Amino acid sequence: MSTSLNDTLKRPCVVIQSRRSIFRVDIDSLWSYRELLYFLVWRDVIVRYKQTIIGIAWIILQPTITVVMFTLIFSNLAKVPSDGVPYPVFAFTALVPWTYFSQALARSSNSVVNRCD
């Protein structure tokens, strides 16, 4: 059987349009695909930390060591004031957005540099 022009024209057409705002998040779609999102994130974590000696514990250990180092250096040696807030909390609230930004930038630049073969 050969496909005719009419059969070709009857195929559904998918139109992809941009959103009005770049910051608009479709919460309904995220909620309907939450299991897929969970498994993709879990797979990424497992693959990233599979070959390390301490494994997934590195996720908790790395920021903890960073906060301890910042607390020792900036609170004790440099005497940077934290305005009454415990210094580990002060350092951690600053490190969370910075770490997210730096890791996102590093990973996104790697995705641009690496090419699929």
ABEGO torsion letter per residue (X at the ends): XBBBAAAAAABBBBBBBBBABAABBBAAAAAAAAAAAAAAAAAAAAAAAAABAAEAAAAAAAAAAAAAAAAAAAAAAAGBBAGGBBAAAAAAAAAAAAAAAAAAAAAAAAAAABBBX
